[in-house]
Amino acid sequence: MKFSTPVTFFSVQQSISHDAKLLILGSCFAENMGEKLSSNKFNTVANPFGIIYNPISIANSLTHILNEYDFNPSCRS
């Protein structure tokens, strides 16, 4: 009887370098990974909207970022 699952790792052509700008969104796992990357001198922003668990909220956050949404009510017309 096997009590483990074999996992095959594939190599990728692109790796993360310290020159990369990283945006990490998601759960507390994303928060912890962002802290680890930042502590190792990576240019990282982790969960600027707080911890998010569902894909719809993550998609909405990305839409706000990409559209440069301004959350300051005094700046809206």
C-alpha positions in Angstrom: 0.0 0.0 0.0 1.3 3.4 -1.0 0.9 6.3 1.4 2.3 9.0 -0.9 1.5 10.6 -4.2 4.3 10.8 -6.7 4.7 14.3 -8.1 6.5 15.1 -11.4 8.1 18.5 -11.6 8.5 20.2 -14.9 11.1 22.8 -15.7 10.0 26.2 -16.8 11.8 28.5 -19.3 11.3 31.7 -17.3 12.2 32.1 -13.7 11.6 34.9 -11.2 14.5 37.2 -10.8 15.1 40.1 -8.4 14.5 42.5 -11.2 10.9 41.3 -11.6 8.0 43.2 -10.1 5.6 40.8 -8.4 2.0 41.2 -7.5 0.6 38.4 -5.3 -3.1 38.1 -4.7 -5.0 35.5 -2.7 -5.3 33.9 0.6 -3.1 33.9 3.7 -0.8 31.6 1.8 -0.2 34.4 -0.8 0.3 36.8 2.1 3.0 34.5 3.6 4.7 33.9 0.3 4.8 37.7 -0.3 6.5 38.2 3.1 9.1 35.5 2.2 9.8 37.1 -1.2 10.0 40.6 0.3 12.3 39.5 3.1 14.6 38.0 0.3 14.7 41.4 -1.4 12.2 40.7 -4.2 10.1 43.7 -5.4 6.8 42.4 -4.2 3.3 43.8 -3.4 1.1 41.2 -1.6 -2.6 41.6 -1.3 -3.0 45.3 -1.6 -6.8 44.8 -1.1 -6.4 42.4 1.8 -6.7 38.7 1.9 -9.1 37.4 -0.9 -10.4 33.9 -1.1 -12.6 33.7 -4.1 -11.8 34.0 -7.8 -14.5 36.7 -8.5 -13.0 39.0 -5.9 -9.5 38.4 -7.3 -10.7 39.2 -10.8 -12.4 42.4 -9.6 -9.2 43.4 -7.8 -7.2 42.9 -11.0 -9.8 44.9 -13.0 -9.4 47.8 -10.5 -5.6 47.7 -10.8 -5.6 47.4 -14.6 -8.1 50.3 -15.0 -6.2 52.4 -12.4 -9.4 52.8 -10.4 -9.1 55.7 -7.9 -10.8 54.8 -4.6 -10.6 58.4 -3.3 -14.2 59.8 -3.6 -13.0 63.4 -3.8 -11.1 62.6 -7.0 -14.2 61.3 -8.9 -16.2 63.4 -11.2 
